[in-house]
Amino acid sequence: MPTVRDLCPEREKNPDPVRKTLKTVKLQFKVIPNGINRLDIEMSGKLNAEDMKIAIDELVSKSKNIENGKMLYEVIDFHLPSLGAIRIEFSRLPEMLRLMKKFDRAAVLTDKTWLKKVSEFEGALFPGLEIKAFDRNQKAEAEAWLSS
């Protein structure tokens, strides 16, 4: 009778190929200035602690001279951040709050319903910042809303 090793020799090299694939989710985080008072952000993947430090540094740096800003935040493939990333974000909360005060509006593009709700709820927590969520295929509508 054939064994698992005989039927699936690659299994011996990689006992759980699915788990290994899930652990290698790469982060893509881009902050792109778009005019004088606007940032476009693209995120895909999972943030770890080091990624979070870099992301916050980039956001702070590129929003330095922004007043009454607009933000277009496209979440392409969302994964919950690591606990280390969450700790970094909380440790830099005062800096993040100052950053959020530079913006009046943020449009979030995502296909995740729960992420839309969380984004809009987050907007209620920041006086002076209105956050509206859109499906990723509604980029034109999000652009129009930011410009209105």
C-alpha positions as CSV (number, residue, x, y, z in Angstrom):
1,M,0.0,0.0,0.0
2,P,1.4,3.4,-1.0
3,T,2.2,5.9,1.8
4,V,1.6,9.7,1.9
5,R,5.3,10.1,1.1
6,D,4.9,8.0,-2.1
7,L,1.7,9.8,-3.2
8,C,2.8,13.3,-2.3
9,P,6.7,13.6,-2.1
10,E,6.6,17.4,-1.9
11,R,4.8,17.1,1.4
12,E,7.9,15.8,3.0
13,K,9.8,19.0,2.0
14,N,7.0,21.3,3.1
15,P,4.7,19.6,5.6
16,D,2.1,22.4,5.3
17,P,2.4,24.4,2.1
18,V,-0.7,26.5,2.8
19,R,0.6,27.7,6.2
20,K,4.0,28.5,4.7
21,T,2.3,30.6,2.0
22,L,0.2,32.5,4.5
23,K,3.2,33.5,6.5
24,T,4.9,35.1,3.6
25,V,2.3,37.8,2.9
26,K,4.3,40.8,1.8
27,L,3.4,44.4,2.7
28,Q,3.1,47.1,0.2
29,F,2.6,50.5,1.7
30,K,2.9,53.6,-0.5
31,V,2.3,57.3,0.5
32,I,2.1,59.4,-2.6
33,P,1.7,63.2,-2.5
34,N,-1.1,64.3,-4.9
35,G,-1.1,68.1,-5.1
36,I,-0.5,70.5,-2.3
37,N,-2.8,69.2,0.4
38,R,-3.5,65.6,-0.5
39,L,-1.9,62.2,0.1
40,D,-2.8,59.0,-1.7
41,I,-2.1,55.9,0.3
42,E,-2.1,52.3,-1.0
43,M,-1.8,49.4,1.3
44,S,-1.8,45.7,0.7
45,G,-0.5,43.0,3.0
46,K,0.2,42.7,6.7
47,L,2.0,45.3,8.9
48,N,4.6,44.1,11.4
49,A,6.2,46.4,13.9
50,E,9.1,47.5,11.6
51,D,6.6,48.2,8.8
52,M,4.4,50.2,11.1
53,K,7.4,52.4,12.2
54,I,8.3,53.0,8.5
55,A,4.6,53.7,7.5
56,I,4.1,56.2,10.3
57,D,7.4,58.0,9.6
58,E,6.5,58.3,5.9
59,L,3.0,59.6,6.7
60,V,4.4,62.2,9.2
61,S,7.1,63.2,6.8
62,K,4.8,63.6,3.7
63,S,2.1,65.4,5.6
64,K,4.4,67.9,7.2
65,N,3.2,70.9,5.3
66,I,-0.4,69.8,4.8
67,E,-3.3,71.9,6.1
68,N,-7.0,71.1,5.5
69,G,-5.8,68.0,3.7
70,K,-7.5,65.2,1.8
71,M,-6.5,61.6,1.9
72,L,-7.4,58.8,-0.5
73,Y,-6.6,55.5,1.2
74,E,-6.9,52.4,-1.0
75,V,-6.9,49.1,0.9
76,I,-6.1,46.5,-1.7
77,D,-5.6,43.3,0.4
78,F,-6.1,43.8,4.1
79,H,-4.5,41.6,6.8
80,L,-4.7,42.4,10.5
81,P,-1.5,44.0,11.7
82,S,0.8,42.1,14.1
83,L,0.6,42.8,17.8
84,G,4.0,44.5,17.6
85,A,2.6,46.8,14.9
86,I,-0.4,47.7,17.1
87,R,2.0,48.4,20.0
88,I,4.0,50.8,17.8
89,E,0.8,52.6,16.7
90,F,-0.4,53.0,20.3
91,S,3.1,54.2,21.4
92,R,2.9,56.9,18.7
93,L,-0.7,57.8,19.3
94,P,-0.1,61.5,20.2
95,E,1.9,61.9,16.9
96,M,-0.9,60.1,15.0
97,L,-3.6,62.4,16.5
98,R,-1.6,65.5,15.4
99,L,-1.3,63.9,12.0
100,M,-5.0,63.3,11.7
101,K,-5.7,67.0,12.6
102,K,-4.0,68.0,9.3
103,F,-6.8,66.3,7.3
104,D,-10.5,67.3,6.8
105,R,-11.5,64.4,4.6
106,A,-10.4,60.8,4.0
107,A,-11.9,58.5,1.4
108,V,-11.3,54.8,2.0
109,L,-11.5,52.4,-0.9
110,T,-12.0,48.8,0.2
111,D,-14.1,45.8,-0.8
112,K,-14.4,44.7,2.9
113,T,-17.8,45.7,4.3
114,W,-16.6,45.5,7.9
115,L,-13.5,47.7,7.1
116,K,-15.8,50.3,5.6
117,K,-17.9,50.4,8.8
118,V,-14.8,50.6,11.0
119,S,-13.3,53.4,8.9
120,E,-16.5,55.5,9.1
121,F,-16.7,54.9,12.8
122,E,-13.1,56.0,13.2
123,G,-14.1,59.2,11.5
124,A,-16.6,59.9,14.3
125,L,-13.7,59.6,16.8
126,F,-11.7,62.4,15.2
127,P,-13.5,65.8,15.3
128,G,-13.0,67.7,12.1
129,L,-12.1,64.6,10.1
130,E,-14.8,63.2,7.9
131,I,-14.2,59.6,6.6
132,K,-16.3,58.0,4.0
133,A,-15.8,54.5,2.6
134,F,-16.3,53.4,-0.9
135,D,-16.0,50.1,-2.9
136,R,-12.7,49.9,-4.7
137,N,-14.5,50.2,-8.0
138,Q,-15.9,53.6,-6.9
139,K,-12.6,55.5,-7.2
140,A,-14.2,58.2,-9.4
141,E,-16.9,58.7,-6.8
142,A,-14.4,58.9,-4.0
143,E,-12.3,61.5,-5.9
144,A,-15.4,63.6,-6.5
145,W,-16.4,63.4,-2.8
146,L,-12.8,64.5,-1.8
147,S,-13.0,67.4,-4.2
148,S,-16.5,68.6,-3.1
